[in-house]
Amino acid sequence: RSNVRKHMCANIGTREYMDIVYVDGCVRATGLKEGRGSDNPQEFYEVMMNTVEPHYNGLSGTCADYDQCPAAPFGSMLCDSDRDGDPGTDGLNCGYGISGYGRPPGQVDDIIDCRQRTGTVGGAGVYPATNTHNKAGSPFRWTMPKFICMDYPAGKSSFEVTYTVGRDRNGKFGRNFLFAGVGVPPTCVGGSPSPPPPSPPPPPPSPPPPPPPSPPPPPPREFCPDPSEHPQGMYLDFSGSTEVVNNLGGYPGGEDLGPRGAGVDCISGAANLPLQSDCPCGCGCRCTNGGEVAPLNTPEELRYGNVGRIYDGTGKDPVVVDLVVTNITKYTPWSARSNGFHEGGTFAQISLFQDTTTTFRYAFKHTNTDTDATLEHPFEFCLFDLDTGPHYNNQPTMQETLLACGMESYFTHGPTTSAKRSNVRKHMCANIGTREYMDIVYVDGCVRATGLKEGRGSDNPQEFYEVMMNTVEPHYNGLSGTCADYDQCPAAPFGSMLCDSDRDGDPGTDGLNCGYGISGYGRPPGQVDDIIDCRQRTGTVGGAGVYPATNTHNKAGSPFRWTMPKFICMDYPAGKSSFEVTYTVGRDRNGKFGRNFLFAGVGVPPTCVGGSPSPPPPSPPPPPPSPPPPPPPSPPPPPPREFCPDPSEHPQGMYLDFSGSTEVVNNLGGYPGGEDLGPRGAGVDCISGAANLPLQSDCPCGCGCRCTNGGEVAPLNTPEELRYGNVGRIYDGTGKDPVVVDLVVTNITKYTPWSARSNGFHEGGTFAQISLFQDTTTTFRYAFKHTNTDTDATLEHPFEFCLFDLDTGPHYNNQPTMQETLLACGMESYFTHGPTTSAKRSNVRKH
């Protein structure tokens, strides 16, 4: 909207403040900078510029002011202002030309010294002396670049947002998430709506149905032994595929480029090998052939030929398709030699350098063409071996994360597996828990999965039977066992259980962790061993099972748990020709290495369906002629003049206004909140769980506080929700009075507040907030309801929803604590400040 865009500033960069990934209508945003409560905005004019309209209650300045060095000191720039609560630490960082000041705790100062410079310096501007919320003289950059707004489409009555707070050093604190609308009035549209156009004439009678099709040729017997059944759907089979192009992102890959150019031999960038940043095989390797590159005009893609066979259920020969992978954001491989096929050929893989994020598009194409192949049936796509590099001081390195959207569901092993097809479900095991191996968040068709356990290359599966159980069918090439075997203590030692097997490459470290009853062994580097000693126990012990002696991929005697619980599959709907996946690899201690992401289908044949399809039903008779159009509606009542001073225009859309709202219920997750519960129960006074205060895990006001009133709880039958009454006004563009709605927030996954007293309104009332304890993740549903009812209110026009003050707690050793992350899906777009703001309304963009 143009009335939104006018408040967005191209010169306010957000990249160093938020890490934002957007895929298929889903956004993940992570705060990067230290923040304090004093940074939190209390009015919209503290996060937007050019706010000259009266309803903003104030003006911080213009976009140019963001980069203007401060002049004469005032407010927090004064040396005697006791800005940080410790007058002894002001030092010289105050006065003319100083933007910002030190703010302990934490070790990262954000100060710009303009004293040797004049005029404009990027981000040096400060809030004016007219600011009444203790921000006068504080830098704009501590507040303005840390918000994100989502543009949701018409037709919604609710949406979901997942919040995560990272770990606190002391395990006692948490963060508050602020949210509101965009603070910009609805769009003004002209006059009353036009009458509907006349109905079109009835269509001509349908032609007679075509003759029934000829019977299909004798069906192939692949997958369906019953002659009356035929496969339907896609079978994704990398073992029968060939690499047609291996030049992802312009980095020639694979072990042998063959006719596409000279081979590029990449050596892992170990600590004793120099790195070449311009090496075509990636940042984590060096090239032994002097830097050979692919021939001119080689597409920058990774194409797997003949990888998919699409069956239509009639017995006809399948349509064969290629899979083409391209990077749609910047890509840096670790070793492009690894791109292509994983060892064995059953799985494909992509290499990614440490501390990078890349979004890849997977597109199905008709063989040897660039023509999209649309899949007419649902299909699965899986990612394997999601884990981390070595852990040091209980912190993972090179943690792998994926984000994918546009799916119908996902599945893994575990008690609640949601695999849709019965011939997939039979290979999933309820007793194989995945929670300690992957952190999975699913919201509105989007999944984010993060590996939690250390992994090694030897854990990587080479066949589907190494990640699934009960694989007795011949096409699986092997069998690891049944679900019960996953928990079976190993018997007589074999394979990697043998004490002289040199399992970890260092025969001197075997020690006593080998032989009968030992599942697993130490695997340096890293400091986390995963060993189960069954010697004092018999029978079943959760996760103690090992791969059988028949395994031919060096896994005999190794634990199932090192491989099986670390994959995730997505169920995509029919009608797609492509999808996107974003991969992230966390930081390596030495900055030299990376990880490989494995992917494939689900390894299960298509579903078998019965016989030839039935002939189409006869066409229905033509519809009767349309009735004459209704008379034009009566003119609307005189329109209110709110927002639209031009009498010929009326507001259209929703105006979300927390400043005019009331808390009807403040009992999110069953934790009574707010500063004063009023008629809903006695007040709960929560005191921050500072180091000298004991924590009470059963305190109803949250994990990060204690209750001064003995643990008062809400009255019986109080809904476990946070309801803001009369918060939204929905205008239909005709000048009628708006429909007024409530906003109801509920947690749909486990919720632990830091201090529930903070739930409700942020100071000032313009923004709402939710408190979340450190090291937790919760998904919340925001639902619009007709006032004082539980009836959904569907919004007939697009709307915006914004989240503010996305940052972190103090940084120590350059590592953030309590890092805030949000994940939201189902939107059309998002916007922030910055040169590429995508705010749809011009009256938002101008700010």
Order of alpha helices (4+ residues) and beta strands (2+ residues): beta-beta-beta-beta-beta-beta-beta-beta-beta-beta-beta-beta-beta-beta-beta-beta-beta-beta-beta-beta-beta-beta-beta-alpha-beta-beta-beta-beta-beta-beta-beta-beta-beta-beta-beta-beta-beta-beta-beta-beta-beta-beta-beta-beta-beta-beta-alpha
